[in-house]
Amino acid sequence: MSELPVNVQRISDESFISGEGVKLDLKPASPFVRAAAFLIDLTLYVGAFFVLFCILVTVTFDQGLPQTLVRAIFVIIIFLSFVVLPFVIEVFTHGYSLGKWAFNLKVVRRDGGIITARHSFVRAMTAIVETYMFLGLLSFMSTVFSPRATRLGDIAAGTMVIQVPEAVFYPPLVMPPDCAEWASHAQVLPIPDELHFECMNFLHNNRQILDQLRLSIATSLAGRVSAFVSPKPPTNIHPERFLAAVLVVLRDREYAKELKRQDILETRRQQVEAVPFEV
């Protein structure tokens, strides 16, 4: 079962579910998909190397650079093309590259967070050995036999490459008409985040569940949620509509708090920016 982070905001829960925000069960990318993405990245790196190499050859013939200097610059060009360039791209895109973008992959920390320059640096340096020196065989084998499809660079950096789930948009919940009167005077306490997510996920996907199982799940969730409301809803209210009413009440409450907080911040901002003594 997917879990919500502790600092989740309920207002945005019903809009979309993404791999970074709600779902913490990260899906490791397939080794074969990673290999295909790397081939695209390698094409970019080789192209950058070819451009820099052509510039070096042109300058060498025009300026007559010493052979020793040409060799040193050639090594620097290799380092820039196959180490520095992947590092810079990964840092500025927060875990993406051209190949990863094409296959909807992303490098994240093991806890699902955004990687930093330190993570990318470790990955880029270890790639010199496991990817380039061994022609990619070592990194591919490590992803195949690793439980989470991580290469040695990922293990050293504490990262993993995941398949980014597609964002799913859900229409906002509305207050059921037959629950409006009850909800107007009901006392609804905050419910646990996990239970809140279960209810939201059920209401978004209940049409895909068989009727008998759907009613059973709705009744079970309604029984758990009813412990946080007073008075209890009328017995003639369907459990799904009861769940929707509770979630709407909680959402509207959070929204009202956010509006009030924004008003307070705006008032304080105006007080700070006001000219003292009407000068």
Protein Blocks (a to p, Z undefined) as FASTA:
>chain_A
ZZddfklcfklmmmpccfklmmmcdcdddfklmmmmmmmmmmmmmmmmmmmmmmmmmmmm
mnopafklmmmmmmmmmmmmmmmmmmmmmmmnoopafklmmnopacddfkopacdfklmm
mmmmmmmmmmmmnnommmmmmmmmpmnlpafklmmnopacdddddddddddddddfklmm
mmmmpccddddfklmmmmmmmmmmmmmpcfklmmmmmmmmmmmmmmmgccdddfklcfkl
mmmmmmmmmmmmmmmmmmmmmmmmmmmmmmmmpcghhZZ
